[in-house]
C-alpha cells in the first residue's frame, strides 16, 4: 500500500489549472443532486452494548481512582474538561446539514466529470451513542451518513488521480484539510478531515466498479440535549482534572 499526497492544481507536482472541470456551486456547474436524506436510525453498536453491560464495574473503578466524590459516569461529555469544546461546536442539525452539503458537492463534482450515477444505502445513516471514559452514557452521538455508491468506477490511474484532485478542490471550499490518498491494488481510498470541530471524516473509495462515499462526524450534541448537557457539566466544573 502506498500513501501519496494529493498535488494541488497549479503546483510543480500537479497538473495545470483546468478551467474545463466544473466545480459544484459555480455558474458552470451542473444542477446539484437532491439533498434529500434517508431517515436516521438511532442504534447502539455491539461495542456499546458490551460497555453498557460492564458499565457498573467501570463506574466503581472510576470512583476509586479519582480523588473527588463525584460519580463521573454521569459526565455528559467523553473525557474530563471537554464540555467547553463541545458547547463551542455546532449542533447535530447543523452537522447533518453540513454533511448533506459536503456530500452533495463531492457527488456533483464527480458526476460532472465522469457521468456516474449515485444511489444511497437508506438503511445505514445512523446516530450512534457515545460512552464517556468512566463507562457512563454521555449526551453525545456520532453522526454517520448514508453510504453513497455509483454504478461504475474508474480503471485508469490518470482518471483516479483526476478524481482525487477534483474532490480535494471541492472539499477545500468546505473547510476540509488533511487529505490523504492510499493506493491499494483493487481500489484507492481518499480521506479528508474537517478543519473545525466537531471532527468530521470524509472517506471516498475509488474502485474499478464503483465509487463509495461516506462521512462521519464524532461526538455531536443535539440542540434538545444542550440544557441537560450544561446542567450536568456544571456539576463537574470544579472537578475536572
C-alpha positions as CSV (number, residue, x, y, z in Angstrom):
1,X,0.0,0.0,0.0
2,X,1.3,3.5,-0.9
3,X,0.2,6.8,0.6
4,X,0.6,9.8,-1.7
5,X,-0.2,13.5,-1.0
6,X,-2.6,14.9,-3.4
7,X,-0.9,17.5,-5.7
8,X,-2.9,20.8,-6.0
9,X,-3.8,22.4,-9.2
10,X,-1.0,24.8,-10.5
11,X,1.8,23.4,-8.3
12,X,5.1,22.0,-9.8
13,X,3.9,18.5,-8.9
14,X,0.3,18.9,-10.1
15,X,-1.5,19.4,-13.3
16,X,-2.0,22.9,-14.7
17,X,-5.2,24.6,-13.8
18,X,-8.0,23.0,-15.8
19,X,-10.7,25.6,-16.3
20,X,-12.9,23.0,-18.0
21,X,-13.6,21.0,-14.8
22,X,-16.8,22.3,-13.4
23,X,-16.9,22.8,-9.6
24,X,-20.1,22.3,-7.8
25,X,-21.5,25.7,-6.8
26,X,-20.0,27.7,-9.7
27,X,-22.0,29.2,-12.5
28,X,-20.8,26.5,-14.9
29,X,-21.6,23.6,-12.5
30,X,-24.5,21.2,-13.2
31,X,-27.7,21.3,-11.2
32,X,-26.8,19.8,-7.8
33,X,-28.4,16.4,-7.0
34,X,-31.1,16.2,-4.5
35,X,-30.0,16.5,-0.9
36,X,-32.9,14.5,0.5
37,X,-31.6,12.5,3.4
38,X,-32.7,8.9,4.2
39,X,-34.3,8.7,7.7
40,X,-31.9,8.5,10.6
41,X,-31.5,5.2,12.5
42,X,-30.6,5.6,16.2
43,X,-28.7,2.5,17.0
44,X,-26.3,1.1,19.6
45,X,-23.2,-0.8,18.4
46,X,-22.1,-4.1,19.7
47,X,-19.1,-2.5,21.4
48,X,-21.5,0.0,23.2
49,X,-23.7,-2.9,24.3
50,X,-20.7,-4.6,25.9
51,X,-19.7,-1.3,27.6
52,X,-23.2,-0.9,28.9
53,X,-23.2,-4.4,30.3
54,X,-19.9,-3.8,32.1
55,X,-20.7,-0.2,33.0
56,X,-21.2,-0.9,36.6
57,X,-17.8,-2.3,37.2
58,X,-16.2,0.6,35.2
59,X,-18.1,3.2,37.2
60,X,-16.9,1.6,40.5
61,X,-13.3,1.6,39.3
62,X,-13.7,5.2,38.2
63,X,-14.9,6.3,41.6
64,X,-12.0,4.5,43.3
65,X,-9.3,6.0,41.0
66,X,-10.4,9.7,41.4
67,X,-9.7,11.9,44.4
68,X,-13.1,13.6,44.3
69,X,-16.5,12.3,45.4
70,X,-18.2,12.8,42.1
71,X,-19.7,10.0,40.1
72,X,-18.0,10.7,36.8
73,X,-20.1,8.1,34.9
74,X,-22.7,10.9,34.8
75,X,-20.4,13.3,33.0
76,X,-22.2,14.4,29.8
77,X,-19.0,14.6,27.6
78,X,-16.4,11.9,26.8
79,X,-13.4,13.0,28.9
80,X,-12.9,15.4,31.7
81,X,-12.8,19.0,30.6
82,X,-14.2,18.6,27.1
83,X,-17.5,20.3,27.8
84,X,-16.4,23.7,26.7
85,X,-15.2,22.4,23.3
86,X,-18.5,20.6,22.8
87,X,-20.6,23.6,23.6
88,X,-18.4,25.7,21.3
89,X,-19.0,23.4,18.4
90,X,-22.0,23.2,16.0
91,X,-25.1,21.1,16.9
92,X,-26.5,18.0,15.4
93,X,-28.9,19.7,13.0
94,X,-26.1,21.8,11.6
95,X,-23.9,18.8,11.3
96,X,-26.5,16.9,9.3
97,X,-27.0,20.0,7.0
98,X,-23.2,20.3,6.5
99,X,-22.9,16.6,5.8
100,X,-25.6,16.9,3.1
101,X,-23.9,20.0,1.6
102,X,-20.4,18.4,1.5
103,X,-21.5,15.0,0.1
104,X,-23.7,16.8,-2.5
105,X,-20.8,18.9,-3.6
106,X,-18.5,15.9,-4.0
107,X,-21.1,13.8,-5.8
108,X,-21.9,16.7,-8.1
109,X,-18.2,17.3,-9.0
110,X,-17.6,13.6,-9.8
111,X,-20.8,13.3,-11.7
112,X,-20.0,16.2,-13.9
113,X,-16.6,14.9,-14.8
114,X,-17.2,11.1,-15.1
115,X,-21.0,10.9,-15.7
116,X,-21.6,8.5,-12.9
117,X,-25.0,7.8,-11.3
118,X,-25.2,7.8,-7.5
119,X,-27.5,5.9,-5.2
120,X,-27.6,5.7,-1.4
121,X,-28.0,2.9,1.1
122,X,-31.0,4.2,3.0
123,X,-30.5,1.8,5.9
124,X,-27.1,2.9,7.1
125,X,-27.4,6.6,8.1
126,X,-27.3,6.5,11.9
127,X,-26.7,8.2,15.2
128,X,-24.6,6.1,17.5
129,X,-24.4,6.6,21.2
130,X,-21.1,7.5,22.8
131,X,-20.0,6.4,26.2
132,X,-17.7,8.5,28.4
133,X,-14.4,7.5,29.9
134,X,-16.0,6.2,33.1
135,X,-18.5,3.8,31.4
136,X,-21.5,6.1,31.6
137,X,-23.8,7.2,28.9
138,X,-22.8,10.6,27.5
139,X,-25.1,13.1,25.7
140,X,-23.0,12.9,22.5
141,X,-23.6,10.9,19.4
142,X,-21.6,10.0,16.3
143,X,-23.5,11.0,13.1
144,X,-22.7,8.7,10.2
145,X,-24.1,9.4,6.8
146,X,-25.6,7.0,4.4
147,X,-23.1,5.4,2.1
148,X,-23.4,6.7,-1.4
149,X,-22.3,4.4,-4.3
150,X,-22.1,4.6,-8.1
151,X,-23.0,2.1,-10.8
152,X,-19.5,2.4,-12.3
153,X,-15.9,3.1,-11.3
154,X,-12.5,4.1,-12.8
155,X,-9.9,1.8,-14.3
156,X,-7.2,4.2,-15.4
157,X,-4.6,5.6,-12.9
158,X,-4.9,9.0,-14.6
159,X,-8.7,9.2,-14.0
160,X,-8.2,8.2,-10.4
161,X,-5.7,11.0,-9.8
162,X,-8.0,13.4,-11.5
163,X,-11.0,12.2,-9.3
164,X,-8.9,12.8,-6.2
165,X,-7.8,16.3,-7.3
166,X,-11.4,17.2,-8.1
167,X,-12.6,16.1,-4.7
168,X,-9.8,17.8,-2.9
169,X,-10.7,21.1,-4.6
170,X,-14.3,20.7,-3.8
171,X,-13.5,20.0,-0.1
172,X,-11.2,23.0,0.2
173,X,-14.3,25.2,-0.3
174,X,-16.0,23.3,2.6
175,X,-13.2,23.8,5.2
176,X,-11.7,20.3,4.9
177,X,-8.0,19.6,5.1
178,X,-5.5,16.8,5.8
179,X,-6.4,15.0,2.6
180,X,-4.6,11.7,2.1
181,X,-4.7,9.1,-0.7
182,X,-4.0,5.4,-0.1
183,X,-3.4,3.3,-3.2
184,X,-4.4,-0.3,-2.9
185,X,-4.4,-2.9,-5.8
186,X,-8.1,-3.0,-6.3
187,X,-9.2,0.5,-5.1
188,X,-7.8,3.8,-3.8
189,X,-9.1,5.4,-0.6
190,X,-9.1,9.1,-0.1
191,X,-9.8,10.7,3.3
192,X,-10.2,14.2,4.5
193,X,-10.9,15.8,7.9
194,X,-12.7,19.0,8.7
195,X,-10.6,21.8,10.0
196,X,-13.1,23.0,12.6
197,X,-14.8,21.0,15.4
198,X,-16.6,18.7,15.7
199,X,-14.4,16.4,13.8
200,X,-15.8,15.1,10.5
201,X,-14.1,12.4,8.4
202,X,-15.0,12.0,4.8
203,X,-14.0,8.8,3.1
204,X,-14.0,8.2,-0.7
205,X,-13.3,4.7,-2.2
206,X,-12.3,4.8,-5.9
207,X,-12.7,1.3,-7.3
208,X,-12.8,-0.4,-10.6
209,X,-16.5,-0.9,-10.5
210,X,-17.8,1.9,-8.2
211,X,-17.2,5.0,-6.1
212,X,-18.2,4.7,-2.4
213,X,-18.6,7.9,-0.4
214,X,-19.5,8.4,3.3
215,X,-18.9,10.9,6.1
216,X,-18.8,10.5,9.9
217,X,-18.9,13.3,12.5
218,X,-17.7,12.4,16.0
219,X,-19.2,13.4,19.4
220,X,-22.1,15.7,18.3
221,X,-24.5,17.4,20.7
222,X,-28.2,17.8,19.7
223,X,-30.0,21.1,20.4
224,X,-32.6,19.4,22.6
225,X,-29.8,17.9,24.8
226,X,-28.0,21.1,25.3
227,X,-29.8,22.3,28.5
228,X,-29.2,18.9,30.2
229,X,-25.6,18.9,29.0
230,X,-25.0,22.3,30.5
231,X,-26.7,21.3,33.8
232,X,-24.7,18.1,34.1
233,X,-21.4,19.7,33.0
234,X,-21.8,22.4,35.7
235,X,-21.6,19.7,38.4
236,X,-18.1,18.8,37.3
237,X,-16.8,22.3,36.7
238,X,-14.6,22.3,39.8
239,X,-13.8,18.6,39.5
240,X,-12.2,18.5,36.0
241,X,-8.7,17.2,36.2
